[in-house]
Structures are given as C-alpha cells and as structure tokens.
Amino acid sequence: MSRHPELDLKAAERVWGAHPSSWPRPPRRRPRWWQFEAKRRLARLEAAFDHLSDHDLARYYDEVALGQSVYEDAGGYMLRCYRAMLGLPVEAPVSQADIIAGLLHEAAGDRHTRLAEAFAAAEKAFPNHYWMFGKGKTRPDEPLFGFALFDKHDADEPVACGEDDDPVEAVNRALANIETKGEA
C-alpha cells in the first residue's frame, strides 16, 4: 500500500492523463502466471501506487459495485473507485431513489400529501404518459422545481411543462398549461 496515496494519485494523473478512464484497470484478483495482460496492468498500477494487496483490489471493485452517483460524471466515478482502492476517503454515491426520497421528505406533512395528490392528478389526466420531476437550477433566476409530461409515442417535446419554487405548484402549472398535440 502506498504511503502517500494523494501524491500518487497526482502522479498518476500526470502519467496517464486527468481522466481515469484511460488509466489501467486493476484485476479483480492477483493474476495467474498465464494471464499476461492482467499481470502487465497490475505491474503498471503497482509502479504508481506501490504494492496493492488483494484487499486493496477488492475495495476498488466494492466501489464499482455501488455504481455511479447521480452527481458524478464517469471520470468522477472512476476516480472514486481508485481513491477507495488506495484507502482514501470517498463520498457514498447518491442514487435517483435517494433523491426522490429526499424530495418527498423535504415536502413532509401536508405538503407531502399535496405533492402526492398532484402526481396522482397528472397520472389520472394522462394515464399513458411519462413524466419527469426535477429539482435544481442552472441559472439563478429560474424556479427550483420543474415538471414535464411526455407523450409515450412522441417523447421529443413535452405535452405539458411547469416550473415553480414550490414543487406542488410546478405540477399544477404544468396541468394548467397543457399544450395538446393531437390526442393527448
């Protein structure tokens, strides 16, 4: 195991590039004598990160099994796996289910009921449509929540859209401002 993992990561970025997708992948377990390619990859990694134990290699794949976080790009995901392999602290990935649960928890109590009723009204008005609900801003002047309803057969443009700083109002605005395309 490396004595200075942070410095070794910086050195690896200089040697193999800033994006970890071009870095050599560690093997799942120590390669056997006939597995020449895996032995070469492991030798390249150990040259950069000193000796890697089987436990270190397992930590890499434990992190791979957790999957990519909603907030990570592919490079951030791979870097998180390498950081775990080196025993450095990593943040737990955030799944889409965690985000939805957080939104519902944020809208707790009466607001939670109102949001559930608004979703039910959207699904009742358009039973065979897809919908998307999101939280976030790309500009400071835009509302925090957005709701879009898409036709199952034409998912390029939304049938209805609504934005507001209140999640329930975002859904209600979308239902109030329905732009019908043919038969909706």
C-alpha positions in Angstrom: 0.0 0.0 0.0 1.2 3.5 -0.8 2.5 5.7 2.0 1.4 8.9 0.1 -1.8 8.0 -1.8 -2.8 11.6 -2.6 0.6 12.3 -4.1 0.5 9.0 -6.0 -2.9 10.0 -7.5 -1.5 13.3 -8.7 1.5 11.5 -10.2 -0.9 9.0 -12.0 -2.8 12.0 -13.4 0.4 13.3 -14.9 1.4 10.0 -16.3 -1.9 8.5 -17.5 -3.9 11.7 -18.0 -6.5 13.6 -16.0 -9.4 11.3 -16.9 -9.2 8.0 -15.1 -11.0 6.1 -17.9 -7.5 5.9 -19.6 -5.8 4.5 -16.5 -5.1 0.8 -16.3 -7.9 -1.2 -14.6 -6.9 -3.3 -11.7 -7.6 -7.0 -12.0 -10.3 -8.5 -9.7 -7.7 -10.8 -8.1 -4.0 -11.4 -8.4 -3.4 -12.7 -11.9 -2.1 -16.2 -12.5 1.2 -16.9 -14.4 -0.6 -17.3 -17.8 -2.6 -14.0 -17.5 0.0 -11.8 -19.2 -2.3 -8.7 -19.9 -3.6 -8.6 -16.3 -0.1 -9.0 -15.0 1.1 -6.0 -17.1 -1.8 -3.9 -15.9 -1.2 -4.8 -12.3 2.6 -4.1 -12.7 1.7 -0.6 -14.2 -0.6 0.1 -11.2 1.9 -1.1 -8.6 4.6 1.0 -10.2 2.5 4.1 -9.5 0.8 3.0 -6.2 3.4 0.7 -4.6 2.2 -2.8 -3.7 -1.5 -3.4 -4.0 -2.9 -6.2 -1.8 -5.9 -8.4 -2.6 -7.8 -6.3 -0.1 -7.0 -3.1 -2.0 -8.1 -4.6 -5.3 -11.4 -5.8 -3.6 -12.0 -2.3 -2.3 -11.9 -1.0 -5.9 -14.5 -3.5 -7.1 -16.6 -2.9 -4.0 -16.8 0.7 -5.0 -17.6 -0.3 -8.7 -20.5 -2.4 -7.4 -22.0 0.6 -5.7 -22.3 2.3 -9.1 -22.1 5.8 -10.4 -23.7 8.6 -8.4 -26.3 10.8 -9.9 -24.0 13.8 -9.3 -20.8 12.2 -10.8 -19.6 12.1 -14.3 -17.8 9.0 -15.5 -14.4 10.4 -14.6 -15.5 11.2 -11.0 -16.9 7.7 -10.6 -13.7 6.1 -11.7 -11.6 8.4 -9.5 -13.8 7.5 -6.6 -13.0 3.8 -7.3 -9.3 4.4 -7.4 -9.5 6.5 -4.2 -11.3 3.6 -2.5 -8.6 1.2 -3.7 -5.9 3.4 -2.1 -7.8 3.6 1.1 -8.6 7.3 0.7 -12.0 8.7 2.0 -14.8 8.7 -0.6 -18.3 10.0 -0.5 -21.1 7.5 -0.8 -22.9 7.6 -4.2 -26.3 9.1 -4.4 -29.0 7.2 -6.3 -32.1 8.6 -8.0 -34.2 6.8 -5.4 -32.3 8.7 -2.7 -33.1 12.0 -4.4 -36.8 11.2 -4.8 -37.0 10.1 -1.2 -35.2 13.4 -0.2 -37.7 15.4 -2.2 -40.6 13.7 -0.6 -39.1 14.1 2.9 -38.5 17.8 2.2 -42.2 18.1 1.3 -43.2 16.4 4.5 -46.5 16.6 6.2 -49.4 18.4 4.4 -47.0 19.4 1.6 -46.2 15.7 1.0 -49.8 14.8 0.7 -50.4 17.7 -1.7 -47.4 16.6 -3.9 -48.7 13.0 -4.0 -52.2 14.3 -4.9 -50.7 16.5 -7.7 -48.8 13.5 -9.1 -52.0 11.4 -9.0 -53.9 14.2 -10.8 -51.2 14.2 -13.6 -51.3 10.5 -13.9 -55.1 10.5 -14.0 -55.3 13.2 -16.6 -52.8 11.5 -18.8 -52.6 7.8 -17.9 -50.2 6.5 -20.6 -47.7 9.3 -20.5 -44.2 9.6 -19.0 -43.5 12.4 -16.6 -40.3 13.9 -15.2 -40.0 15.9 -11.9 -36.8 17.7 -11.1 -35.2 20.0 -8.6 -32.3 22.3 -9.4 -31.2 25.5 -11.0 -28.9 26.1 -13.9 -29.4 29.9 -13.6 -30.1 32.0 -10.5 -33.3 33.5 -11.9 -35.1 30.2 -12.7 -37.5 28.3 -10.4 -36.2 25.5 -8.2 -38.7 22.7 -9.3 -39.8 21.6 -12.7 -42.4 19.1 -14.0 -42.7 17.9 -17.6 -45.3 15.4 -19.1 -44.3 13.5 -22.2 -46.4 11.6 -24.7 -45.4 7.9 -24.9 -45.3 8.0 -28.7 -43.6 11.4 -29.1 -41.1 11.9 -26.3 -39.2 14.7 -28.0 -41.3 17.6 -26.8 -43.3 17.7 -23.6 -47.1 17.8 -23.7 -47.1 19.9 -20.5 -44.4 21.8 -18.6 -44.5 23.7 -15.3 -41.8 25.4 -13.1 -42.1 27.0 -9.7 -40.3 27.3 -6.4 -43.0 25.1 -4.8 -43.0 21.5 -6.1 -46.8 21.2 -6.0 -47.3 24.4 -7.9 -44.8 23.2 -10.6 -47.1 20.2 -11.2 -50.2 22.3 -11.1 -48.8 24.8 -13.5 -48.0 22.0 -16.0 -51.5 20.7 -15.8 -52.9 24.2 -16.2 -50.7 25.0 -19.2 -51.3 21.8 -21.2 -50.2 22.2 -24.8 -52.2 19.4 -26.6 -50.6 17.6 -29.5 -53.2 15.7 -31.4 -54.9 13.4 -29.0 -53.5 13.6 -25.5 
